[in-house]
Amino acid sequence: ALAVLIGVIISALVFAWESAKRIRARKYIDKNSIKHYEIYGPLFFGSIAAFNEKFDLEDDPNEVIIDFKESRVADMSAIDALNKLTERYRKAGKKLHLKHLSKDCRLLLKNADDVIDVNILEDPEYHVATDQFQ
């Protein structure tokens, strides 16, 4: 009976981990030739590789919007991934807007001040774990 219980617990943990890694993106180009990526699922250290695979830097138009309304940036690894993605688009000469990020995420995203497009009225309120105490 103990082995069954341990097996159920392990299966539940594996299922939770795999579910958390599933990050999806709905992609479309609007009438102004701006590509939109609507992100679904949490962005954290376990989903960064899948998140980075969603983007087509070479074929994307000159302006791209990543919308996090249905997502959550959960840790510093995710913020680092966003920072690197922003830099890749900048080096390619493309403008990247990050939309619906929380206030904490916007403060932590260095070197992205001129490319963040934030809708203050619709931004979610949640906190990102950092090493700083408040």
C-alpha positions as CSV (number, residue, x, y, z in Angstrom):
1,A,0.0,0.0,0.0
2,L,2.9,2.4,0.7
3,A,4.4,1.7,-2.7
4,V,1.1,2.6,-4.4
5,L,0.9,5.8,-2.4
6,I,4.4,6.8,-3.3
7,G,3.7,6.0,-6.9
8,V,0.6,8.2,-6.9
9,I,2.5,11.0,-5.3
10,I,5.4,10.8,-7.8
11,S,2.9,10.6,-10.7
12,A,1.1,13.7,-9.5
13,L,4.4,15.6,-9.2
14,V,5.5,14.6,-12.6
15,F,2.1,15.6,-14.1
16,A,2.2,18.9,-12.3
17,W,5.8,19.6,-13.5
18,E,5.0,18.6,-17.1
19,S,1.8,20.7,-17.1
20,A,3.7,23.7,-15.8
21,K,6.3,23.5,-18.6
22,R,3.5,23.7,-21.2
23,I,3.7,27.2,-22.4
24,R,1.7,28.1,-25.5
25,A,1.6,31.0,-27.9
26,R,-1.2,32.1,-30.2
27,K,0.4,33.9,-33.1
28,Y,-1.2,36.3,-35.6
29,I,-0.3,39.3,-37.8
30,D,-2.7,42.3,-37.6
31,K,-3.8,44.6,-40.4
32,N,-0.8,46.9,-39.5
33,S,1.7,44.1,-40.2
34,I,2.5,43.8,-36.5
35,K,3.0,40.2,-35.2
36,H,1.3,39.3,-32.0
37,Y,2.3,36.5,-29.7
38,E,-0.3,35.8,-26.9
39,I,1.4,33.7,-24.3
40,Y,-0.5,31.2,-22.2
41,G,1.0,29.4,-19.2
42,P,3.6,30.3,-16.7
43,L,7.1,31.5,-17.8
44,F,9.7,30.1,-15.3
45,F,13.0,28.2,-15.4
46,G,11.3,25.0,-16.5
47,S,9.4,26.6,-19.5
48,I,12.1,28.9,-20.9
49,A,13.3,26.5,-23.7
50,A,9.8,26.0,-24.9
51,F,9.1,29.7,-24.7
52,N,12.2,30.6,-26.8
53,E,11.1,28.1,-29.5
54,K,7.9,30.0,-30.1
55,F,9.6,33.0,-31.8
56,D,10.7,33.3,-35.4
57,L,13.1,36.1,-35.3
58,E,14.2,35.9,-39.0
59,D,10.6,35.9,-40.4
60,D,8.9,38.2,-37.9
61,P,8.0,41.6,-39.2
62,N,9.8,44.8,-37.9
63,E,7.3,45.2,-35.0
64,V,6.3,42.4,-32.6
65,I,4.1,42.4,-29.5
66,I,4.4,39.7,-26.8
67,D,1.2,39.8,-24.7
68,F,1.5,38.3,-21.2
69,K,-2.2,38.8,-20.2
70,E,-2.8,35.1,-19.9
71,S,0.7,34.3,-18.5
72,R,2.8,35.0,-15.5
73,V,6.5,35.7,-15.3
74,A,7.4,33.6,-12.2
75,D,11.1,33.9,-11.5
76,M,14.5,35.6,-12.4
77,S,15.3,33.0,-15.0
78,A,12.1,34.1,-16.9
79,I,13.1,37.7,-16.6
80,D,16.6,36.9,-17.9
81,A,15.0,35.1,-20.9
82,L,12.9,38.1,-21.7
83,N,15.9,40.4,-21.5
84,K,17.8,38.1,-23.9
85,L,14.9,37.9,-26.3
86,T,14.5,41.7,-26.2
87,E,18.2,42.1,-27.0
88,R,18.0,39.5,-29.9
89,Y,15.2,41.5,-31.5
90,R,17.0,44.8,-31.0
91,K,20.2,43.4,-32.7
92,A,18.0,42.3,-35.6
93,G,16.7,45.9,-36.0
94,K,13.2,44.9,-34.9
95,K,11.0,46.6,-32.3
96,L,9.7,44.3,-29.6
97,H,6.9,45.3,-27.2
98,L,6.2,43.4,-24.0
99,K,2.6,43.9,-22.9
100,H,0.7,43.2,-19.7
101,L,3.8,42.7,-17.5
102,S,3.5,43.3,-13.8
103,K,5.1,46.3,-12.2
104,D,7.8,44.1,-10.6
105,C,8.7,42.6,-13.9
106,R,9.0,45.9,-15.6
107,L,11.3,47.2,-12.9
108,L,13.6,44.1,-13.2
109,L,13.8,44.2,-17.0
110,K,17.0,46.0,-17.6
111,N,17.9,47.6,-21.0
112,A,14.3,47.3,-22.2
113,D,12.9,50.7,-21.2
114,D,12.4,51.9,-24.8
115,V,10.8,48.6,-26.0
116,I,8.3,47.9,-23.3
117,D,4.7,48.7,-24.2
118,V,2.6,48.5,-21.0
119,N,-1.1,48.9,-20.6
120,I,-1.3,50.1,-17.0
121,L,-5.0,49.6,-16.7
122,E,-4.9,46.0,-17.5
123,D,-1.7,44.9,-15.9
124,P,-2.0,42.1,-13.4
125,E,-0.7,42.6,-9.9
126,Y,1.6,39.9,-8.7
127,H,5.1,39.8,-7.3
128,V,8.3,38.2,-8.5
129,A,10.6,36.5,-6.1
130,T,13.9,38.3,-5.8
131,D,16.9,38.2,-3.5
132,Q,15.9,41.6,-2.1
133,F,13.9,42.0,1.1
134,Q,11.4,44.8,1.3
